[in-house]
Amino acid sequence: MLDHILSILIFFPALAAMLGFVVHKDSMRSYGVAVATIEFALSLWLWFAFDSTVSGMQFMEQIALVPTFGINYIVGVDGISLFIVVLASFFTMIGIASLGETKDIKNLIITLLFLQMTMAGVFSALDAIVFYVFWELSLVPMLYIIGAWGGPLRIYASVKFFLYTFAGSLVMLVGMLFMAYFYFQATGEWSFAILDWYRLILPESFQLWLFAAFFMGFAIKVPMFPFHTWLPYAHGQAPTIGSVILAAILLKMGTYAFIRFSLPLFPDASVYFMFPIAILAIIMIIYTAMVAYAQKDIKQVVAYSSVSHMGVIILGTFALNVEGITGSIFLMIAHGVVSGALFFLVGVIYDRRHTKYMSEFGGLAHVMPRYATIFGLMMMASVGLPLTINFVGEFLSLLGFYKQSHILTLLAGTAIIVGAIYMLAAYKKMFFGVVTKEENKHLPDVNKRELIALIPLAIITVWLGIYPKPVLGTINTSVESVVSLMHEKAQTQEAKSRIPNIAKEASAAKNSVEEAH
């Protein structure tokens, strides 16, 4: 069974979703929780069976689909993708378990299970066409979740989300077709296997154009400035579970794809575009943080905060060294945990008051102490308080980019202070002072159903903030392999100097230790 664990992880939720159509609606919640729990248990099994000392792909499976054109079903995971697969199954489980009373809950759970299939597929696919199919299929359940269960502007938000991401994906597809053609020109065989493409060394001029094609699809999904305008609408109109999955997992598809495709395939182009992309990332961090400060709606504060932190992930990714990329992957996980928890918390108060305006609250710490405590912990984690999960990822990401540019790193670091300002200001408005609204005086604190989702996220936030080694070590091993491949393939002197030589650094470190002895 372990030989096919990834295929089971991908297709089990879809099969369960189809069987869900014959399940009675009164039993659907229990059915959905059971399926999602089995899926999460399988992902934990994958983690425990994973060999963290191996840098390459593990649990690989391959089935020929269109062999004439080199299209195959190929899946596998390494340290870069492993934890995102686990995180996707975890959020699906707690998301379904914490669902409150909502219309048509049966179809919502079926949609979430289909969405889980696409998420597992994207982060496991090692064939570009299979990756593209799962990438595009992920749009459909989220489009339905926003459009069917969202707010007053849900149709506008869902259509804008779909059009933005679909348009970028088409440009990405053109880049994939060109990559397959270049592979055919070089070897005489067609292949869409990503690991085959890694062996190609393309001229810098080709790399620049192909990097731009892939960049369009990935940047819109992140979303990077100025392609971010769909996200506030999607978050603002989506139901709580939609915002949670979108922030925790779906946004990571773009940053993951940069590391899986752009960096190892186009190392020279990655160095060429490093500083322009870093400037866009810093604009993301500063601009969206300032916009978040101006918001009156707490959900919009969290949404713009999410974009701001994605900027730090991009900065770490394009540090092009082990520290930065490892930090960016860890921050993807941290951002998923913290932003997902914050959207859950916003959903808790919205279920009670049916408003998200901060002016409608005040003094909630007196009325809902458990809620205020968990919100405070997640808010502190969001601003990067030491000993919380975000601090580890942000520190490593900025440390990595510091090796490329001191000034740009300083700008990014000072901008994080703005994050502390708007988060503390929002917390003060909502939780401190006296209770002035009569409607807030008897609000119930978080219940058992809500604690099922929030307590595990709070534990992970502190645990990985204090002791991140179990996750960092596994990520670091695979990232070293990627950086080593990039250095080997780099052709320009600029790229050779910007991308570290892992083997040389390891040898120098060994010599230093021997000299010390």
Buried (B, 14 or more C-beta within 10 A) or exposed (E): EEEEBBBBBBBBBBEBBEEBEEBEEEEBBEBBBBBBBBBBEBBEBBBEEBEBEBBEBBBBBEEEBEEEBBBBBBBBBBBBBBBBBBBBBBBBBBBBBBBBEEEEBBBBBBBBBBBBBBBBBBBBBBBBBBBBBBBBBBBBBBBBBBBBBBBEEBEBBBBBBBEBBBBBBEBBBBBBBBBBEBBBEEEEEBBBBBBBBBEBEBEBEBBBEBBBBBBBBBBBBBBBBEBBEBBBBBBBBBBBBBBBBBBBBBBBBBBBBBBBBBBBBBBBBBBBBBEEBBEBBBBBBBBBBBBBBEBEBBBBBBBBBBBBBBBBBBBBBBBBBBBBBBBBBBBBBBBBBBBBBBBBBBBBBBBBBEBBBBEBBBBBBBBBEBBBBBBEBBBBBBBBBEEBBBBBBBBBBBBBBBBBBEEBBEBBBEBBEBBBBBBEBBBEBBBEBEBEEEEBEEBEBBEEEBBBBBBBBBEBBBEBBEEBEEBBEBBBBBBBBBBBBBBBBBBBEEBBEBBBBBEEBEEEEEEEEEEEE
